[in-house]
Amino acid sequence: MALTRRTTLLAGAALGGAALLTGCAGDARPAPEAAEHSAAAERLRKSAARDSTALLARYDATLAAHPALGAQLRPLRAEVARHAQAFTSDAPSTAPSAAASAPPAGAARGAGAPAVPADERTARTALADAERTLADARTKALLAAPAELARLLASVAAAGAAHAYLLTEAG
């Protein structure tokens, strides 16, 4: 009888240990793949794409107002366009598209275009401030993002901080 109790106890302990090692079926945490495609992650992704598109409009407005800044701003603008694309597609392209490399004809001249300071230096500073503000917001959003989206947000936030530096340190 004592042997049966001991066997039952050992078997129960073994099953309990196996359950702990494999995880419970009722685990409240979603699988990593599910978290990447959750409603919250999709909202965060759409918000990030919208923010990148708004920043892209700022670049277009600044380029339209200050064509002499083109050599400095076009590479940064192309990166921002790739960021917007990365947040809207599952497999972001590493090659710049035609839309990413040059603003559309007549872009940022409409009524909804962001205001651009008349002075070139002030215009660059305004872009740098927008980049810095967005980089800070993306850094804060990392806490709520699933792993892959968090990596993308971190990468784009770092690029935005670098853009801000380049814009403020340039001529």
C-alpha positions, -999 to +999 in steps of 0.1 A: +000+000+000+028+024+009+044+015-024+013+025-043+010+058-026+047+065-033+043+055-069+012+077-072+030+106-056+061+102-079+039+099-110+019+131-099+052+150-094+065+139-127+033+149-145+033+182-127+069+188-136+063+180-172+033+204-173+056+232-159+083+224-185+059+224-215+037+252-204+000+252-197-025+252-225-044+280-207-014+304-207-026+340-209+003+351-230-002+350-267+023+333-290+048+357-305+033+354-339-001+362-326+012+392-307+028+406-339-007+405-356-028+415-327-052+444-329-030+465-306+001+458-328-018+467-359-030+500-344+006+508-334+018+499-368-008+521-385+000+550-362+037+547-369+030+546-407+007+577-403+035+595-384+061+587-410+037+599-438+032+632-419+069+636-415+073+628-452+049+657-460+071+680-438+101+670-459+082+676-491+069+710-479+104+720-469+119+709-502+092+728-521+099+760-500+137+756-501+149+738-532+185+747-523+183+722-494+176+694-518+210+677-517+209+675-479+172+666-475+165+641-503+185+613-487+168+618-454+134+621-471+141+588-489+148+571-456+115+585-441+096+571-471+112+537-465+101+539-429+065+546-439+067+516-462+082+494-436+052+500-413+027+493-440+041+461-454+051+427-439+083+426-460+098+461-462+119+467-493+156+476-488+158+493-522+144+528-526+114+531-548+109+560-572+083+574-547+109+572-519+137+590-536+119+621-550+089+640-539+060+639-563+056+669-587+038+697-570+040+680-536+034+699-504+020+730-522-016+723-513-037+738-485-030+708-461+008+712-464+027+718-432+039+754-426+076+759-434+097+787-419+110+812-445+146+809-433+165+777-445+183+773-411+150+776-392+134+752-417+161+726-410+157+731-373+119+726-376+125+693-394+151+683-368+125+690-340+099+669-358+124+640-362+134+642-326+098+644-313+088+614-334+119+594-324+110+601-287+074+589-292+086+558-310+110+550-282+081+553-257+059+530-279+085+502-275+070+492-242+036+483-258+050+467-289+056+430-296+092+419-303+095+423-341+075+456-341+096+469-312+128+461-332+114+481-361+103+510-339+137+511-322+155+511-356+134+538-370+137+559-338+175+556-340+174+567-376+152+597-367+176+607-339+204+605-365+184+626-389+178+652-362+215+654-355+224+657-392+198+684-397+211+705-367+248+700-373+247+707-411+260+740-425 
